[in-house]
Amino acid sequence: MNHTKLKSVISSKVVTLAPDTSLGHALETMAKKSVSSLVIVDDVARPIGIFTEHDALKCIANDCPKETLLSSLMSDGVVTASLDEDVHDVYALMSARGFRHIIVVDENGILAGLASQGDFLRHIGLEKFVRYKVTKEVMNKSLLMIEHTLTLEESARRMNEHGVDYAIVVDNDFPSGLITERDIMLCIAKGGDPKCLVTTCWHTDYLTIHENTPLQDAASMMEVHGIHQLIVVDDNEKFVGLLGREDVLHSIHGRYFEYLIKLVDEKSAAMHELTVQQKVYEEQAVFLRTLINTIPDLIWLKDIEGNYLACNPMFERFFGAKEADILCKTDFDFVDAQLAQFFRDNDNLAMQSGGARKNEEFLTFADGSYEGLFDTLKVPMKDTNGNVIGVLGIARDVSERKAKEEEIQQVQELSHVGTWEWDILQDVFSGSDETYRIFSLSAGETISLEELLLMVVSEDKEVFQQEMQKMLSGQVPDFSYRIMDRFGNLKWIESSATAFFDENNQPYKAAGMTRDITERMLHEQKLEKLANNDILTGLANRPFLLSHLKHSLEKASRDNQMLALLMFDLDRFKDVNDSFGHKAGDELLINVAARLTDRMREGDLIARLGGDEFALVLDNLKHVEDAGRIAEEMIGALGAEYQLEGGVSVHVGASVGIVISPNHGKMAEELLQFADAALYRAKDEGRGTFRYYTDELTEAARKRVQCETQLRRAIQNNEFEVYYQPQVHMATGRIVGAEALVRWNDPVRGIVSPTLFIPLAEETGLIGAIGEWVLNETCRQGKIWMDAGYRLTLAVNVSAHQMRHQDIPYMVDNALKRSGYKAEHLELELTESALMDREEELVEVLHILRARGIRLAIDDFGTGYSSLSYLKRFPIDVLKIDKSFVDDIPFEEDDMAIVTAIIAMGKALGFQILAEGTERQEQIDFLMERGCTMYQGFFKSRPVPAAEFEKLLS
């Protein structure tokens, strides 16, 4: 198709108006002249804007006054085209901008005409491009449907919102007519009211066309009838779309570009056949030049005299000059003579060798913008006859790589990880600096597999060889082993390795990682020792003993053998602690552990259970009597004199309980329990002896287990109750306080005496939970009595176990906060034995409690056998005289003397004195006469529940 110029298409019938023309006049003009657009021009006919039917529709939709001037309504930024532009190019511009008209100007910018979609449709060459297309391929299926009850103004607004110049008018969803923006404009221009119905200016004589009508026929129909749209129907006469001029033009334009592309392809193919060799050469040249210019390496060419023949932009940066200024010059023109000679010498060496030569060079760019280490490769250039004609140089910046290698080396050193390679064919190991350090090799030293194997400890050689064989078979082993380096240091090594295979599936190289895990293994061994061994003695601890005992029982059962468990308890160990201190006690325990270890059989296990208790497991016992014989030997050894630091000489004895499996049990836990029961029997029968477990002890142990189970259930089911025994002021006879005493209200047995369950609770550790409950309950009840106006001090017992294992200040704080009870009304009672156990720690704890206002009392005073010096150290408020001294006064002279002495001593130290177990008047009289402050006992009341105690208060 020939290229059509715009001047052959335009319409010279152009209606122009001035910008100060009113909207009303513009509408009348468009209606009178029957045009779809007006060109707004200045005084010299230069177009400054355009006002189209679409603009008119927008004005009607927005109810613009007819007096509005076109200067405020016309489309701004007028787009024009010149007369000599190609029709298709101009239409592409119109389509991209969404125009229906375009103003055409001459070379002076004066209005020359106007081109509309209709003009393009008539001249653009319809037959060639839409010959095979049918209407439904290009029609618009998205129709704007409006109700016939809409006004012209509302219809214009709807059309403006959807960006269309027509709409289908429907009545009860049935198409009845067609309304276009021109219909609305003409109606308003002729004086029509924008508020009138759309049916006043619609037209029902619209034309329809079948969807399969050729597009060329459809376009001809629009041309013949002078219309812009055709309604498209299917075989059932149902509306399926609408075909407008713009749809036809879009189709033509698309086909036109397909045509142009095809035309260009055909011509390009013909030209390609004529110039193929020339283009290949040019493309290769461009490619090579582009490649060289974009490579970040420095690239250059020199002749044999050292004159530059070419270089890339990166090399230009190095010399600080353009290639044109570098050509035909030498290094001596750009760098100092020493460096230039260095470059020249390396060039000559490369040309003389006839092959590539590589060296490292530290280069600094001419402008000082960069400096770094470069790997330089120089290759001689030869002509077709093989004669050297120059040298090609390539320099690559390896500064970052070198820095990375150093960083990797530092990381390897910090993590004790090294890398290595093994040349299998040459049997040569080489590695990183850290690998050399791990194996104590000199940097760069190589060794063979056999030499490396010599460093592996003998016990691990087999494992090492097996793992290397796995690697050579294609596996990737990860294994650990020990080496003895050249300095005699034992190291734990962890390695992983992989092999590389040739085309014949034969390994030729291996590479791997090696880590020094000595520190980790030592730490793990230390942790394992801490987990399994007693810190003080180094013997096995209780958990490890249990684990070992379970395995021994399983083995004994499989092999039908006996084993024995011996439990040792030292006699008079507490005396050593109390007399010489805990440091001496710890030293004694270490000596005891050593004597037990020296006399145990190979394969047996000795463990420290805690405190001064030890256990011995005897495997593969031949005769039951052998256990007793070994126990007797151990007792004799432990009974010998011990020499401790500071010249201290002590003696202790030992009692032993023995249980035999399978005779007495097959479970580790029950053997420990039964051995404990036998130990108690040995201690009860005089100490320094051993006893075997018996059925009688079994029954006693079962009762203890049953009682312990019931006691745990009692804690869960809250079966406890606090009883209160009054504490009476001697002088006034008034109740000033009470001791809180726990009672167990068993649902089957009723009230259980504390003498039955408190010792068991102490032994099992349950006393902690019971004691905390009693404290909380007492504080809760105390707050109730405090709010009722009673001023009482409530005393709560704290056991030795609680002092050792619980945070008493924290527990007391929680109880007071939870209940709101005041600290000054709470008193904690401790026994002498509890005070003397961990005396140094308790001093601090008691001072913390005292600082919070809590009163402290010593219970059962006078029954202990420790020094009275602690009375000066502990912040005590009350001494409670034990009932055993009160029972026989005023008849037993010794008791009377002891009580008198306690009262005198307590008063001298500023303590209050309370006598326990008072039951008779003569006891009260004696105590009052000696100056006792308070009493507590059946004389006033037995311990009673809270409700009954409250009656005593009133």
Disulfide bonds with the S-S distance in Angstrom:
none
